[in-house]
Structure formats: C-alpha cells, structure tokens
Amino acid sequence: MERVTLRIPKQQIEEVEEMVDTGQFPNRSEAIRSAVRDMLNEHDDAEPRRSNTERNWVKA
C-alpha cells in the first residue's frame, strides 16, 4: 500500500471523524479508501473497462 497526502476541507474531515466515532469505519484511512473504491466503481459502471476480478484489491 502506498501513502498519499492530500488536503481536505476541515468540515469534511470532521464529518469523516464523526463516521469513525460512530463506528461506521475503523479509522479515517479506511473511510477514505472506501470513498475512493466507490468512486472507481461508479466510474467503471459508467465506462466499463475491467472487471472486479482484474482488480485484486477490490473486496468482494
């Protein structure tokens, strides 16, 4: 896994922290990874290029 540094508005981080605090995600990193997975899946639905089996990191 690689590390990525990004800047996110304070309000959005606070909302992510609330999701962590309520147990929806174990930590901020997993919440952000989930959002990226969702974005990639939506993109694939709109423009199919490869299946989930070709992405070994996708959770089934």
Number of C-alpha atoms within 10 A of each C-alpha: 3 3 5 5 5 5 6 8 7 9 9 10 14 11 11 19 17 14 16 17 13 10 10 13 17 12 14 16 12 13 17 14 11 13 12 12 15 12 12 12 16 12 12 14 11 9 9 10 8 10 10 12 10 8 9 8 9 11 8 6
